[in-house]
Amino acid sequence: MPDESRPPDKQQPLELIPDFSYESRHEFVTKLAYKLWEQRGRPLGSPDVDWFAAEQAVYASLIASGMITPSPNDPQNMREKIYG
């Protein structure tokens, strides 16, 4: 478990574990997006930036693990492949 007393930019990055269910993937994207938002200094009005970055990280992890194959229509099919 990360040391919560350290500033967010000093915490270890979340390890992407590709073997998880739809619900776990959504929860993981949520947590990762929050961590990314914290690392950017918690700016107001830009949640999509962190959510999309988190989805891209999970998608890349799933491809690297061989759990999914890249689509020629990426990123249009990215969400379908992540949560699919």
Salt bridges, closest charged atoms under 4 A:
GLU27 OE2 - LYS31 NZ 3.02
GLU38 OE2 - ARG42 NH2 2.90
ASP50 OD1 - ARG40 NE 2.71
GLU55 OE1 - ARG79 NE 2.88
